[in-house]
Amino acid sequence: MENDFLLKKYFLFLTDIYIFAVKFRFLKDEMSLDIFDFYGKMEKHNILLSFKGDITSELLTSVLQIMESKMEDLDEPPKIRKKVYNVLVECLQNLYHHMDEVPAVNDTVKRSAIFMIGKDITNGGYTIMTGNYIYKENVPGLKERIDKVNSLSKEELKEYYKQVLNNGIISDKGGGGLGMIDIARKSGEKLDYNFLSVDEKTSFFTLKIKVNPKIKKSAV
């Protein structure tokens, strides 16, 4: 859909600007962002909330509270609010626990994460997008896990979740690879992702999740 395409294009536009700034140290006062133009783009693409910076547990709590309030203001049905909330929790938790701690560039610009939440005015759904740095050595494994999740049906996801859970393998960042499975199960949609090369060691991982307003029976 056109609105969905524009939202993804806008997100990639923002990440491209940030990566460019990081690589070439282009963050200077004389190159300050035209805030009115930025506001206009946010309005055009119906972005409800966006953030770039360090992801902390306190931030996650605040974001969830803000989105709850926004959805109440939009008079969303309780079932829709619950679905969006549950998917958002998984997306932010995944970002919090599994973002690689990539060193800053020349100790000047810290490599942080970004996320934004938009509402699709054409169908009333929501789009959640996250972006974070990842070491290139970790890209193949992450890509394989996402592709595996995307290849499974609802029932297969349910069984795969149990299989991974029963393996009892917990990473040093918490969880055992359940994050992407949870996101797919709770959203009922395929995971749209991309890896943007930053330098010889790092990539920027973007993940887009659509939350359809139509309530689907979840696999418990």
PyMOL commands that set and color helices and strands:
alter all, ss='L'
color gray80, all
select helices_A, chain A and resi 2-24+29-31+35-44+57-73+78-98+136-150+154-167+179-187
alter helices_A, ss='H'
color red, helices_A
select strands_A, chain A and resi 47-53+113-119+126-135+192-197+202-211
alter strands_A, ss='S'
color yellow, strands_A
deselect
rebuild
show_as cartoon
